Structure formats: C-alpha cells, structure tokens
Amino acid sequence: MASAAARSGLRSLAVRAAPLRRRMSSSVHDDAYETAKWEKITYAGIVTCTLLAAYNLSKGHPHFDEPPAYPYLHIRNKEFPWGPDGLFEKKDHH
C-alpha cells in the first residue's frame, strides 16, 4: 500500500515538473510546408486509387459453370415463413 502511494506521489511530481509547452515543430513555415506536402500526397493517392478502381472494374471477370445440385446442400426440414425458396435464392417458377 505504501509503495502504491509513493508511486502516485512520484507521478504527480513528474506531471507538475513537466513543461507545459508542447514542442512539435520549429517554425510555422515547416508546418505549412508539411501540410502542403501531405495534401498533395493525399490528392495523388485519391487519383491513383480512383484510376486503379476504374481499371479493375472495367475488366471482364470469369463466369463459372453452375455447381452440381448436391442433395445435401438444400435440406429443408420446415418451410420458410416467406415461402418455399430461400430469401436470396433464384426463384425458378415455370
């Protein structure tokens, strides 16, 4: 218990002794330069990602044959409240 109180006291002394001023950057010019640099990098990244997405989405994609109708895939012990078909299945009513 005494050691916890001592640690707490040391922490409060360390907090009071710490300088109140935050040292981030040396001048306003550096901040403006860094901000402008990262703004340009962000815009370049947005353009690059947009172009890459447009390219990937414009390409064709392979279509595969339907898988075999395995009987164990659609076990229905009771009917769904909305009808015999699943909510997201193709409804082939002839």
N, C-alpha and C positions, 0 to 999 in steps of 0.2 A: 504494500500500500504506500509506503514511504517512497519507494522508487518511482511509482507512478506519479506521485505529487512532485517529486524532483524533476521528472521528465517534463511534466506540464509546466513547471516554473521555468525550466530552461527554454521550452518552446516559446513561452510568452516573452522572455527576454530577447530571443532571437528575432521574433516578429517586431518588437519595438526597436531593435538595433538596425533592422534592415532599412536601407534608404527608401524614401517614398517615391523617388523619381525612377521612372522606367526608362531603360536605355535600349531603344530599338534601333535607331538609325542615327547617323551622324549629322545629316542635314536634310532640309526639305527637298533639295534638288535630287538627292538619291531616292527619296520616296516617290517623287514624281516620275523619275526615270524608271524605277521598278514597276510602278503602276502601269505606265505606258507599255513597258515590255510585256508584262503579263496580259494586258488587254489585247495586244497584237497576237500573242501566242494563243489566247482563248479563241479569238476570231479565226485564226488559221486552223485550229482544231475543229471548230464548228464546221467550217467549209470542207475540211478533209473528211470528217465523219459523214457529212451530208452527201458528198460525192461518192464515197465508198458505199454508202447505203443504197443510193440510186443505182450504182453499177451492179451491186449484188442482187437487188430486187428486179432489175431489168433482164437478168439472165434467166434462161429457162431452167426448170428443175425436172428431175426424172419422175416419171409416173410408173408405179409398180403394179403388177397384176394383183387381183384380189386374192387374199389368202384363202386356203380351203376352209369350208364351213365345218369346222370341228364340232361335234355334238356337245362337247363338254364346255364350250365357251358361252352358251346361252341357256343355262339351266334356269327355268322359271318355276319356282315352287308355288307361287301365287301371283295373280295378275297385278300389274301396277295400277294405282288409282287413276291414272290418265289414259289407260288403255293397254292393249297387248304389246305395243312397241316401247322400247326404251326411249328416254327423253331426247337423246342425241343420236339415235339410230336413223338410218334411211328407212322410210316407210314405203315399202313396195306393195301397194294395194292395186291389184289388177282388176 
